């Protein structure tokens, strides 16, 4: 694989991965929390009542909610990008 083909493939891989995360956030309620990238002050003022802020920085805010469809509600409140947080991934969690 040449450097040119790698330079073309990596951005496509990143866009594909982010697209899958956005689709998972919109179609399922399996994530225990959601990360909103580049949140605006208006978004933070218009959060749904059932939403709790877990962590915040200047670039992102992590939110949790028991409400179903919270990712859609966050997009409706003005979020630019909502990603699921805290999912275990493809491998099952070990039994405890």
C-alpha positions in Angstrom: 0.0 0.0 0.0 1.5 3.3 -1.0 1.4 6.5 1.1 -1.1 8.1 -1.4 -3.6 5.3 -1.1 -3.2 5.3 2.7 -3.8 9.1 2.8 -7.0 8.6 0.8 -8.2 5.6 2.8 -7.8 7.0 6.3 -10.2 9.9 5.9 -12.8 7.6 4.4 -12.3 5.1 7.2 -12.9 8.0 9.8 -16.0 9.2 8.0 -17.4 5.7 7.8 -16.7 5.0 11.5 -18.3 8.3 12.6 -21.3 7.6 10.3 -21.9 4.2 12.0 -21.7 5.8 15.4 -24.2 8.5 14.4 -26.6 5.8 13.1 -26.2 3.7 16.3 -27.0 6.8 18.4 -30.1 7.6 16.3 -31.5 4.2 15.9 -30.9 2.6 19.3 -31.1 3.6 22.9 -28.5 1.1 24.1 -25.8 3.6 25.0 -25.7 4.6 28.6 -24.5 8.1 27.7 -23.9 10.4 24.7 -21.1 12.7 23.7 -22.0 16.0 22.0 -19.1 17.5 20.1 -18.7 21.3 20.0 -21.8 22.1 22.0 -23.2 25.6 21.9 -24.4 27.6 24.8 -27.9 27.5 23.3 -27.8 23.7 23.3 -26.8 23.6 27.0 -29.7 25.9 27.9 -32.2 23.9 25.9 -31.3 20.4 27.2 -34.3 18.1 27.8 -35.4 18.0 31.5 -34.5 14.3 31.8 -30.9 14.9 30.8 -27.9 15.0 33.2 -24.5 16.4 32.4 -21.8 13.9 33.3 -18.7 15.7 32.1 -18.0 18.9 30.2 -15.1 20.5 28.4 -14.7 23.3 25.9 -14.9 20.7 23.0 -17.5 18.3 24.3 -20.2 17.5 26.8 -21.2 14.0 28.0 -24.8 13.5 28.8 -27.0 10.7 30.2 -30.7 10.3 30.1 -33.4 7.6 30.7 -35.5 9.2 28.0 -35.8 7.1 24.8 -34.7 8.9 21.6 -32.4 11.2 23.4 -30.0 11.5 20.5 -32.9 12.9 18.3 -33.9 15.2 21.1 -30.3 16.5 21.3 -30.2 17.1 17.5 -33.5 18.9 17.9 -32.0 21.1 20.6 -29.2 22.2 18.3 -26.4 19.6 18.6 -24.1 19.3 15.7 -22.8 15.8 16.3 -24.1 13.3 18.9 -22.1 10.1 19.5 -22.9 7.1 21.8 -20.6 6.7 24.8 -20.0 3.8 27.1 -21.0 1.0 24.8 -19.0 -2.3 25.4 -18.2 -2.8 21.7 -18.3 -6.0 19.7 -17.0 -8.3 22.4 -19.3 -9.4 25.2 -18.5 -8.2 28.7 -17.1 -10.8 31.1 -19.4 -12.2 33.6 -18.9 -11.0 37.2 
